[in-house]
Amino acid sequence: MHKFLRAVGFSKINRDEIKDLVLQSVKKNDSRGYTMSLDDVMLAEFSRDVGENIGITAAGTFSEDDLFHTDYYFPYLKGTGITSTEDVSVERHAARDSYAGICDDVRLGMSLIFFVQNKIPYISAQVSGKLPIKGTTLTLAGLSIKGMILLPSGDGSGKRDVSEDTSRVERIRLMQKARGGDEDAIEELTMKDMDLFSEVSRRIAKEDLYSIVDTSLMPYGVECDQYNIIGEIVKVRRILNNISKEEVYVLTLFVNDLTFDVAINIMDLLGEPKPGRRFKGIVWLQGRINYPVDDDELVG
């Protein structure tokens, strides 16, 4: 049973109900995709929405007699907007025919790893020899099964300071230069990090950690696509799961200069989410790679 099913509103589902849900996702799907693999096997994904932008995807293969065999399934949240315009690399998981995406966004200063929601276009491009495809964008989304609401940091207004935004833009500029090998930029970034460390060390003796750290994104546990995040809430929506009748919060978060949506069952969230407040929790990070319009034949 998938750990993050409850994030899309299935907190009380049993194994028999899951089997039926996956079967219905194949028979009464809202979207589907097909492609041949490098091994000449027909791969397919069937997705069924169970609420606004939330649902279940069944992935598997077709046999020679055109029967579909489900290899695995996963709950999903369709993210909104564009999270990153950086190029994304993709790697297959070892145990099954699912994929991890890696995005090196300069705003983070680290490689962000996520579960690829739409593997079919990637495999189609791989088979047809079109990789790498330039001009892709990335829409991230997260599922959480436990979280809490924090009050805003700073003056409590929930508004980001203009000077902080200016400093953030300057840091991104320096990181872009450092990535290109600019030694002056590397040295300046090192000095800024040392100053930041000194300031945090001084403040932590008298202040609470969450009044110093506005947002954060850190790998969690041994699975590469799970993160411990603190993010500022930009928008709040309540979504009804049409099957279980459970409600789900979909929070649009600003996290370390990235904006993406996170879904969490209302029963699993401590506190009342409002724009300006912050969300703290563990998320399973998913992502949809958006291909250029002229490659729309790849999209499944």
WOCOR-V340490 format. One record per residue. N is the residue number from 1. RES is the residue in three letters. SS is DSSP state (A for helix, B for strand, O for the rest). D_FIRST is the distance of its C-alpha to the first C-alpha in Angstrom with 2 decimals. Layout:
BEGIN
n:N res:RES ss:SS d_first:D_FIRST
n:N res:RES ss:SS d_first:D_FIRST
END
This chain:
BEGIN
n:1 res:MET ss:O d_first:0.00
n:2 res:HIS ss:O d_first:3.79
n:3 res:LYS ss:A d_first:6.30
n:4 res:PHE ss:A d_first:8.84
n:5 res:LEU ss:A d_first:7.97
n:6 res:ARG ss:A d_first:10.41
n:7 res:ALA ss:A d_first:12.95
n:8 res:VAL ss:A d_first:13.64
n:9 res:GLY ss:O d_first:13.95
n:10 res:PHE ss:O d_first:10.84
n:11 res:SER ss:O d_first:11.06
n:12 res:LYS ss:O d_first:11.28
n:13 res:ILE ss:O d_first:9.15
n:14 res:ASN ss:O d_first:8.19
n:15 res:ARG ss:A d_first:6.84
n:16 res:ASP ss:A d_first:10.37
n:17 res:GLU ss:A d_first:10.61
n:18 res:ILE ss:A d_first:7.85
n:19 res:LYS ss:A d_first:9.93
n:20 res:ASP ss:A d_first:12.96
n:21 res:LEU ss:A d_first:12.08
n:22 res:VAL ss:A d_first:11.64
n:23 res:LEU ss:A d_first:14.81
n:24 res:GLN ss:A d_first:16.63
n:25 res:SER ss:A d_first:15.92
n:26 res:VAL ss:A d_first:17.85
n:27 res:LYS ss:A d_first:20.51
n:28 res:LYS ss:O d_first:21.22
n:29 res:ASN ss:O d_first:20.55
n:30 res:ASP ss:O d_first:22.51
n:31 res:SER ss:B d_first:22.86
n:32 res:ARG ss:B d_first:22.52
n:33 res:GLY ss:B d_first:23.87
n:34 res:TYR ss:B d_first:25.16
n:35 res:THR ss:B d_first:26.91
n:36 res:MET ss:B d_first:28.15
n:37 res:SER ss:O d_first:27.06
n:38 res:LEU ss:O d_first:29.64
n:39 res:ASP ss:O d_first:28.94
n:40 res:ASP ss:O d_first:29.85
n:41 res:VAL ss:O d_first:26.38
n:42 res:MET ss:B d_first:25.51
n:43 res:LEU ss:B d_first:22.44
n:44 res:ALA ss:B d_first:20.98
n:45 res:GLU ss:B d_first:18.69
n:46 res:PHE ss:B d_first:18.27
n:47 res:SER ss:B d_first:17.54
n:48 res:ARG ss:B d_first:17.66
n:49 res:ASP ss:B d_first:18.64
n:50 res:VAL ss:B d_first:17.46
n:51 res:GLY ss:B d_first:20.04
n:52 res:GLU ss:O d_first:22.58
n:53 res:ASN ss:O d_first:21.20
n:54 res:ILE ss:B d_first:17.49
n:55 res:GLY ss:B d_first:15.17
n:56 res:ILE ss:B d_first:12.69
n:57 res:THR ss:B d_first:13.83
n:58 res:ALA ss:B d_first:13.36
n:59 res:ALA ss:B d_first:15.17
n:60 res:GLY ss:B d_first:16.86
n:61 res:THR ss:B d_first:20.33
n:62 res:PHE ss:B d_first:23.06
n:63 res:SER ss:O d_first:24.80
n:64 res:GLU ss:O d_first:28.59
n:65 res:ASP ss:O d_first:28.62
n:66 res:ASP ss:O d_first:26.75
n:67 res:LEU ss:O d_first:23.48
n:68 res:PHE ss:B d_first:20.33
n:69 res:HIS ss:B d_first:17.57
n:70 res:THR ss:B d_first:14.18
n:71 res:ASP ss:B d_first:13.41
n:72 res:TYR ss:B d_first:10.46
n:73 res:TYR ss:B d_first:9.59
n:74 res:PHE ss:B d_first:9.70
n:75 res:PRO ss:B d_first:10.90
n:76 res:TYR ss:B d_first:14.56
n:77 res:LEU ss:B d_first:17.70
n:78 res:LYS ss:O d_first:20.97
n:79 res:GLY ss:O d_first:23.36
n:80 res:THR ss:O d_first:27.01
n:81 res:GLY ss:O d_first:30.09
n:82 res:ILE ss:O d_first:30.68
n:83 res:THR ss:O d_first:29.44
n:84 res:SER ss:B d_first:31.33
n:85 res:THR ss:O d_first:33.93
n:86 res:GLU ss:O d_first:33.77
n:87 res:ASP ss:O d_first:33.02
n:88 res:VAL ss:B d_first:29.49
n:89 res:SER ss:B d_first:28.79
n:90 res:VAL ss:B d_first:25.71
n:91 res:GLU ss:B d_first:24.27
n:92 res:ARG ss:B d_first:21.81
n:93 res:HIS ss:O d_first:18.95
n:94 res:ALA ss:O d_first:19.80
n:95 res:ALA ss:O d_first:16.77
n:96 res:ARG ss:O d_first:16.16
n:97 res:ASP ss:O d_first:18.16
n:98 res:SER ss:O d_first:16.96
n:99 res:TYR ss:B d_first:19.47
n:100 res:ALA ss:B d_first:20.43
n:101 res:GLY ss:B d_first:23.39
n:102 res:ILE ss:B d_first:26.09
n:103 res:CYS ss:B d_first:28.53
n:104 res:ASP ss:O d_first:31.67
n:105 res:ASP ss:O d_first:32.79
n:106 res:VAL ss:O d_first:36.12
n:107 res:ARG ss:O d_first:35.41
n:108 res:LEU ss:O d_first:32.80
n:109 res:GLY ss:O d_first:34.63
n:110 res:MET ss:O d_first:31.42
n:111 res:SER ss:O d_first:29.00
n:112 res:LEU ss:B d_first:26.02
n:113 res:ILE ss:B d_first:22.90
n:114 res:PHE ss:B d_first:20.21
n:115 res:PHE ss:B d_first:17.51
n:116 res:VAL ss:B d_first:19.49
n:117 res:GLN ss:O d_first:18.43
n:118 res:ASN ss:O d_first:21.19
n:119 res:LYS ss:A d_first:21.63
n:120 res:ILE ss:A d_first:23.69
n:121 res:PRO ss:A d_first:26.91
n:122 res:TYR ss:A d_first:26.82
n:123 res:ILE ss:A d_first:26.52
n:124 res:SER ss:A d_first:29.18
n:125 res:ALA ss:A d_first:31.46
n:126 res:GLN ss:A d_first:30.90
n:127 res:VAL ss:A d_first:31.90
n:128 res:SER ss:O d_first:34.87
n:129 res:GLY ss:O d_first:36.10
n:130 res:LYS ss:O d_first:35.98
n:131 res:LEU ss:O d_first:34.33
n:132 res:PRO ss:O d_first:34.85
n:133 res:ILE ss:O d_first:34.94
n:134 res:LYS ss:O d_first:36.85
n:135 res:GLY ss:O d_first:36.62
n:136 res:THR ss:O d_first:32.86
n:137 res:THR ss:B d_first:31.39
n:138 res:LEU ss:B d_first:28.01
n:139 res:THR ss:B d_first:26.05
n:140 res:LEU ss:B d_first:23.46
n:141 res:ALA ss:B d_first:20.78
n:142 res:GLY ss:B d_first:18.38
n:143 res:LEU ss:B d_first:15.31
n:144 res:SER ss:B d_first:15.61
n:145 res:ILE ss:B d_first:14.02
n:146 res:LYS ss:B d_first:17.32
n:147 res:GLY ss:B d_first:20.85
n:148 res:MET ss:B d_first:24.42
n:149 res:ILE ss:B d_first:27.58
n:150 res:LEU ss:B d_first:30.64
n:151 res:LEU ss:O d_first:34.17
n:152 res:PRO ss:O d_first:35.94
n:153 res:SER ss:O d_first:37.75
n:154 res:GLY ss:O d_first:41.47
n:155 res:ASP ss:O d_first:43.59
n:156 res:GLY ss:O d_first:40.72
n:157 res:SER ss:O d_first:41.45
n:158 res:GLY ss:O d_first:38.24
n:159 res:LYS ss:O d_first:40.46
n:160 res:ARG ss:O d_first:40.56
n:161 res:ASP ss:O d_first:44.00
n:162 res:VAL ss:A d_first:45.99
n:163 res:SER ss:A d_first:47.09
n:164 res:GLU ss:A d_first:43.52
n:165 res:ASP ss:A d_first:42.74
n:166 res:THR ss:A d_first:45.89
n:167 res:SER ss:A d_first:44.95
n:168 res:ARG ss:A d_first:41.50
n:169 res:VAL ss:A d_first:43.15
n:170 res:GLU ss:A d_first:45.60
n:171 res:ARG ss:A d_first:42.91
n:172 res:ILE ss:A d_first:41.11
n:173 res:ARG ss:A d_first:44.52
n:174 res:LEU ss:A d_first:45.16
n:175 res:MET ss:A d_first:41.79
n:176 res:GLN ss:A d_first:42.50
n:177 res:LYS ss:A d_first:45.86
n:178 res:ALA ss:A d_first:44.49
n:179 res:ARG ss:A d_first:42.02
n:180 res:GLY ss:O d_first:45.14
n:181 res:GLY ss:O d_first:46.85
n:182 res:ASP ss:O d_first:49.11
n:183 res:GLU ss:A d_first:50.24
n:184 res:ASP ss:A d_first:51.67
n:185 res:ALA ss:A d_first:48.35
n:186 res:ILE ss:A d_first:46.55
n:187 res:GLU ss:A d_first:49.17
n:188 res:GLU ss:A d_first:48.99
n:189 res:LEU ss:A d_first:45.20
n:190 res:THR ss:A d_first:45.62
n:191 res:MET ss:A d_first:48.25
n:192 res:LYS ss:A d_first:46.15
n:193 res:ASP ss:A d_first:43.22
n:194 res:MET ss:A d_first:45.68
n:195 res:ASP ss:A d_first:47.08
n:196 res:LEU ss:A d_first:43.65
n:197 res:PHE ss:A d_first:42.83
n:198 res:SER ss:A d_first:46.16
n:199 res:GLU ss:A d_first:45.63
n:200 res:VAL ss:A d_first:42.15
n:201 res:SER ss:A d_first:43.56
n:202 res:ARG ss:A d_first:46.39
n:203 res:ARG ss:A d_first:44.36
n:204 res:ILE ss:O d_first:41.55
n:205 res:ALA ss:O d_first:44.18
n:206 res:LYS ss:O d_first:44.88
n:207 res:GLU ss:O d_first:41.97
n:208 res:ASP ss:O d_first:38.31
n:209 res:LEU ss:A d_first:35.92
n:210 res:TYR ss:A d_first:34.36
n:211 res:SER ss:A d_first:37.87
n:212 res:ILE ss:A d_first:38.45
n:213 res:VAL ss:O d_first:35.20
n:214 res:ASP ss:O d_first:34.68
n:215 res:THR ss:O d_first:31.55
n:216 res:SER ss:B d_first:29.64
n:217 res:LEU ss:B d_first:26.87
n:218 res:MET ss:B d_first:25.88
n:219 res:PRO ss:B d_first:23.26
n:220 res:TYR ss:O d_first:20.75
n:221 res:GLY ss:O d_first:19.37
n:222 res:VAL ss:O d_first:19.11
n:223 res:GLU ss:O d_first:17.02
n:224 res:CYS ss:O d_first:19.78
n:225 res:ASP ss:O d_first:18.30
n:226 res:GLN ss:B d_first:17.63
n:227 res:TYR ss:B d_first:20.74
n:228 res:ASN ss:B d_first:22.39
n:229 res:ILE ss:B d_first:24.51
n:230 res:ILE ss:B d_first:27.33
n:231 res:GLY ss:B d_first:28.40
n:232 res:GLU ss:B d_first:31.06
n:233 res:ILE ss:B d_first:29.95
n:234 res:VAL ss:B d_first:31.85
n:235 res:LYS ss:B d_first:30.41
n:236 res:VAL ss:B d_first:28.17
n:237 res:ARG ss:B d_first:26.60
n:238 res:ARG ss:B d_first:24.74
n:239 res:ILE ss:B d_first:22.41
n:240 res:LEU ss:B d_first:21.44
n:241 res:ASN ss:O d_first:18.19
n:242 res:ASN ss:O d_first:20.03
n:243 res:ILE ss:O d_first:17.41
n:244 res:SER ss:O d_first:16.19
n:245 res:LYS ss:O d_first:19.56
n:246 res:GLU ss:O d_first:18.19
n:247 res:GLU ss:B d_first:20.15
n:248 res:VAL ss:B d_first:19.24
n:249 res:TYR ss:B d_first:21.79
n:250 res:VAL ss:B d_first:22.43
n:251 res:LEU ss:B d_first:24.75
n:252 res:THR ss:B d_first:27.01
n:253 res:LEU ss:B d_first:27.71
n:254 res:PHE ss:B d_first:30.56
n:255 res:VAL ss:B d_first:29.42
n:256 res:ASN ss:O d_first:31.94
n:257 res:ASP ss:O d_first:33.71
n:258 res:LEU ss:B d_first:30.60
n:259 res:THR ss:B d_first:29.47
n:260 res:PHE ss:B d_first:25.94
n:261 res:ASP ss:B d_first:23.58
n:262 res:VAL ss:B d_first:20.69
n:263 res:ALA ss:B d_first:18.42
n:264 res:ILE ss:B d_first:17.41
n:265 res:ASN ss:B d_first:16.77
n:266 res:ILE ss:A d_first:20.21
n:267 res:MET ss:A d_first:19.05
n:268 res:ASP ss:A d_first:17.94
n:269 res:LEU ss:B d_first:21.28
n:270 res:LEU ss:B d_first:24.30
n:271 res:GLY ss:O d_first:27.52
n:272 res:GLU ss:O d_first:28.82
n:273 res:PRO ss:O d_first:28.42
n:274 res:LYS ss:O d_first:31.69
n:275 res:PRO ss:O d_first:33.20
n:276 res:GLY ss:O d_first:34.91
n:277 res:ARG ss:O d_first:32.61
n:278 res:ARG ss:B d_first:30.02
n:279 res:PHE ss:B d_first:26.25
n:280 res:LYS ss:B d_first:24.91
n:281 res:GLY ss:B d_first:21.29
n:282 res:ILE ss:B d_first:18.66
n:283 res:VAL ss:B d_first:17.46
n:284 res:TRP ss:B d_first:15.38
n:285 res:LEU ss:B d_first:18.25
n:286 res:GLN ss:B d_first:18.16
n:287 res:GLY ss:B d_first:21.37
n:288 res:ARG ss:B d_first:23.15
n:289 res:ILE ss:B d_first:26.26
n:290 res:ASN ss:B d_first:29.07
n:291 res:TYR ss:O d_first:31.56
n:292 res:PRO ss:O d_first:35.28
n:293 res:VAL ss:A d_first:36.63
n:294 res:ASP ss:A d_first:38.60
n:295 res:ASP ss:A d_first:35.45
n:296 res:ASP ss:A d_first:33.80
n:297 res:GLU ss:A d_first:33.75
n:298 res:LEU ss:A d_first:30.91
n:299 res:VAL ss:O d_first:28.61
n:300 res:GLY ss:O d_first:25.98
END
